[in-house]
Amino acid sequence: MRISQSVIAIFLSLFYASSASFAAPIELRFAHNGGPGSLFDASVNEFARRTNLELPDTYRITVSGESKLGDDTAILQKIKLGEITFGLPSTVMSSISDVFGLFELPFLIRNREQVKRIGETLLEPVLQPEAKRQGFRILALWENGFRQLTNNVRPIHRPEDLRGLKIRVPKGQREKVFKEFGAEPVPLAFHEVHEALKAGTLDGQENPLAQIQGGKFYEVQHYLTLSDHLYTPAYIIVSDEHFSKLPPEVQAIITRNAKEMQAWIYTTAVRMESDLLDQLGDEMKLNQVDVNAFKTASRPLYGQFVRSVAGGAKLVEMVDRLGEETTATSAQISR
């Protein structure tokens, strides 16, 4: 019996349609360095959950945390090559452009409302062009958080208490900060820090409470100093080239969810900080710093930024003014 060409064509079209419906979705990989229970871990998983609910069945976001796909430098390189879709770098961004060193100026950031205003004011006109010059696109500013100090030698009250201590810092401009404070900064990938602290090759490190908890540094550190010396944003980063090749509707869903996550992240961060302070206070001895002493020690860092970044003085003035405005507003509301 002969089968007509039209019947064969119909059969083949049905076969290929059926095969396509069972094909595995295109994987959009999201890599980060946060450990279980960290703010990074919670943020990325919530973003993936929300976004996967809206994406077409042909696309799916998958998550790899704990630096399983490399440290932030490696992740950025893999994003450029198209091997990974998303990353969540933080401090390392100051190594791709001095402009991101704005967030390496101690005590410049006072509160999260100021951070929100910075995002609204500076992301597109200032930070985004710097990212795009390196082939990246910032979808939104998320949070790493206000940073605190831990160490095994002594409580840190003033900069001189850091003198001689080997303090782990992330790759970027943080090294300059701790040199100015008198410490011996040691750039090291996050996933290597716990073992170095345990072995005693490092005396301490500095990170937000959520990363201190996620990295289980309380297991190998005696002192926790509440300093809020820096606030570091996290940047949800994609390759400008590779992201642009996704279907417009996929880009739109991802970009909208990345921005809408900010409110959830700030709320979650505040709750986590409160809970973690109680938990970590049971594991380590707590103290606070002399803020004025550290501010005085930070002055040369501001001078370096202003001299090295075009328009740096204006940027610092603008961010500082936003801090004053948001602090004053908070004070009025609390009265």
DANOR-V979409 format. One record per backbone hydrogen bond with DSSP energy under -0.5 kcal/mol. NH is the residue of the N-H (numbers start at 1). CO is the residue of the C=O. If there is no record, write none. Layout:
nh->{NH:NH}
co->{CO:CO}
//
This chain:
nh->{4:8:9:10:11:12:13:14:15:16:17:18:19:20:21:22:22:23:23:26:28:29:30:31:31:32:38:42:43:44:45:46:47:48:49:50:51:52:53:54:54:55:59:60:62:64:66:67:68:70:75:76:77:78:79:80:81:82:82:83:84:85:86:87:88:89:93:94:95:96:97:100:101:102:103:104:105:106:107:108:110:115:116:117:118:119:120:121:122:123:123:126:127:128:129:130:131:132:133:134:134:135:136:137:139:139:140:142:142:144:145:147:148:149:150:151:152:157:161:162:163:164:165:167:167:168:168:169:175:176:177:178:179:180:181:182:183:184:185:186:188:192:193:194:196:197:198:199:200:201:202:203:204:205:206:207:209:211:212:213:214:215:216:217:218:219:220:222:223:224:225:225:226:226:227:228:229:232:233:234:235:236:236:237:237:238:240:241:243:244:245:245:246:250:251:252:253:254:255:256:257:258:259:260:261:262:263:264:265:266:267:268:269:270:271:272:273:274:275:276:277:278:279:280:281:282:282:283:284:285:287:289:290:291:294:295:296:297:298:299:299:301:302:302:303:304:305:306:307:308:309:310:312:315:316:317:318:319:320:321:322:323:324:325:326:327:328:329:330:331:332:333:334:335:335}
co->{2:4:5:6:7:8:9:10:11:12:13:14:15:16:17:18:19:19:20:58:60:27:62:29:86:64:35:38:39:40:41:42:43:44:45:46:47:48:49:50:51:51:56:26:28:30:34:32:65:67:71:72:73:74:75:76:77:78:79:78:78:29:29:237:31:235:90:91:92:93:93:97:98:99:100:101:102:104:229:105:108:111:112:113:114:115:116:117:118:118:119:122:122:123:124:126:127:128:129:130:131:132:131:238:137:236:236:140:234:232:232:230:207:225:205:223:203:155:158:159:160:182:162:165:184:166:204:186:172:173:173:174:175:176:177:179:178:165:183:167:169:189:190:190:192:193:194:195:196:196:196:166:166:150:168:148:146:208:208:209:210:211:213:212:212:216:217:151:151:285:149:223:224:287:225:147:147:145:231:142:89:140:234:87:235:137:135:135:239:240:241:242:243:247:247:248:249:250:251:252:253:254:255:256:257:259:260:260:261:262:263:264:265:266:267:268:269:270:271:272:273:274:275:276:277:278:279:280:280:222:224:226:157:289:290:291:292:293:294:295:296:298:298:299:299:300:301:302:303:304:305:308:309:311:312:313:314:315:316:317:318:319:320:321:322:323:324:325:326:327:328:329:330:331:332}
//
